[in-house]
Amino acid sequence: MGEDRADDRFRKQKSHKVDDLPAPIEGPPPLGTRLRSLRRKKQWTLAALAEKSGVSKAQLSKIERGETSPTVALAARIAGALGIGLSELIQQPSSNAQVRVTRAAERLEFRDPKTGLVRELISPPFENRRFELVRHLLPQGSSSGRLPAYPRGVEKQLVVTRGQLRVQVDEASYALDCGDALYFEADVEHEFVNTGDVDCDYFLVVCAPLRI
């Protein structure tokens, strides 16, 4: 009899704990689903997007079906062809607000499956924003890959907070140590390379022209 009452109390406690669990947080849709939605919104075929982005139709199809994840360089080319930024390709922008707090656990993160580069969007994903603040974690010995030229008027400025970084801007190369900063106009191909013996951590601000 005593054992039955103990079992009843255990079941009630267990049930109570399950009921008190917070509801799961829904994240952004997979990149492939987002890409398909953006492409169809423009009424483009896969072949049309492949022609504009320089990414093969087969590769785009695999990305849309979730069979593979693009590298940062590849995703940037796709986003450029769609006329949007990389962050907007990854997640649907939200409505603007006068004040917005983004908790560390809420940052929009993108991981490059090839290089291990981690890209964290720190700015809120507002619509029609002119700038965004992004944190990059680049593993030792890795590179971002050659990134495509952005539209004319887009500017980038970065500061290295850990390790060493070489930035290739068109044909010129710039070596940066921890604490160094660099500004450049991003309408040319560019690349970020970790040249140090530790993982490199750097913050990047992307500024776009005002849309009229």
N, C-alpha and C positions, 0 to 999 in steps of 0.2 A: 504493500500500500504506500509506504514511504517512498519506494523507488518510483512508483507511478507518478506521485506528486512532483518528485524531482525531475522526471522526464518532461512533465507538463511545463514546469518552469523553464527548462532548457529550451523547449520548442518555442515558448512565448518570447524568450530573450532573443533567440536566433531570428525569429520572424520580425521582431522589432528592429534588429540591427539591419536586416535586409531592407525594410521599409524606409529606414532613415538614410540609406545610401543616396548621395546626390545623383541627379539625372546625368547621363553622359553628355559631355559637351560636343556639339556637332561642329566639325571643322569644315574648311572649305572643300568644295567638290574636288575630286582628283583632277590633275592637270589635263589628262586626256579628255575628260568630260567637258571641261572648260574650253579646251581648244576646239572641240567639235561644235560647241554652241556658238563660239565666236565666228568660226568659219561659215556655218550655216546662216548666221545673221547677215553676213556679207553676200550670201548666196553664191559662194565659191565652191567649186569642186576640189577634191584633193589634188587633182592635176594643176588647177589654177594656183593653189597655195604653194605647191611644189615649185612651180615656175617662178613665183614672186619671191620665195624665201631661199631658193637654192637647196632646199632639203628634199630628198627623194620622196616620191609618193608612197613608196613602201614603208619608209621610216615614219612618215606622218601617220599612216594608217596604224602602225604598231603603237605609236604614242597615244592616238585617240582610243584605241582598244585597251590601253593600259598594259600592254605586253612589254613595253620598255619605257624608260625614263630618259628624257633628253639631257645632255650636258648643259651647263650654263651658256656656253657659246652657241649651241644649237637652239636653245630656247630663246636667246636674244635675237637670233636671226628670224625665228618664227614670229616673235612679237613685233619686230621691225616691219616685217611684211604686212602684218595686220594693222600697223599704224598705232601701236600701243606700247607701253613700257612693259618690262619683264614682270614687275609686280602685278600689273593688271592682267597679264596672261595667267598668272598663278591663281589669282583670286578676284572675284567680283568686287569692284570698289564699293565703299559704303557712303552713306550720305554725310555731307560735311557737318561739322559741329564747331562751336566756338571754343569748347574745351573737350579734350579727349585724353583719357589716361589709358595707356597700353601696358598691361602687366607683362613681366618677363615671360611668363608661361603662355602669353597670348600672341607673341611675335610670330609673324608669318615666316616660316622657314622653308628653304629649298636646298636640297642636298644634291650635289653633282655626283652621279653614280660612277663616273670615270675618275675624277680627280680628287674626290672627297671634300671639295670646297663646300662650306656651309654658308649660305646667304640668309641673313636675318633682317627682315624689314622692321625697323624701329618706328618709323613714321606711321601714323594711322593711314589706312588705305582709302583716302578720300578721293572722290571724283574730281577730275580736272585740277589736280594739285600741280603746283609749279615745281616743287622740289620734294625729294625724299631722302631720308637718312637710313643708310643700310650698313650693317655690320658684316664683315667677311672674316671667316676663319679658314685660312689656307694651309693645309698640311705641309710639313717639311718636304721639300723636293717637288712640290706640285705647282701647277700653273692653271690659270683660269681658262687657258686656250685663247686663241685669237678671237677677240670680240669684234663684231661688225661696227662700221661707222654709224653713229646716231644721226638724226636729222640736224641740219645746220642750226646753230643756236643753243644746242644742249651742252652744258658744262658739267665737269666733274671736279670735285676737290676731295682729297683724302688725307688722313693722318694715320701713321703707323703707331699702334700702341703696344705691339710686342713683335720681336723678331726683326727680320730684314726683308725688304721687298724691292724687286726690280720692276719698273713700269715701262713698258714699251709703247710709245705713242708714235704711230706711223713708223718712221725710220729711226727715230731718236730713242735712247734708252736712259732711264734715270734710276740711280741706286739710292734707296731710302733706308735709313736706320730708324730704330725706335724713337718716336718723337718728331720725326721729319714729316713734312706735309708737301703736297703737290697739287697744283691746279692745272687743268688742261681743257681745251675745247675738244669735245668728244665726237666731232664729225669726221674722224679718221679711225681706222682700225687700231685697236690697242689691246694690251695683254698685261696680266699681273702674274709675276713669277716669284715664288718663295725661294730666296737665295741663301737663307740662314740655316742654322742647325737646329731650330725649334719651329713649331707651328707659328705662323704669322697671323696676327690679329690687326685688322685695320678697319677704320670707319670711313665710309664714302658718302658724300652728298652729291646727288644728281639734281641739276637745276635745268628746267626746260623753259623755253620762251612762253610768254603770256599768250594764251589763246584768245583771240578777238572774236 
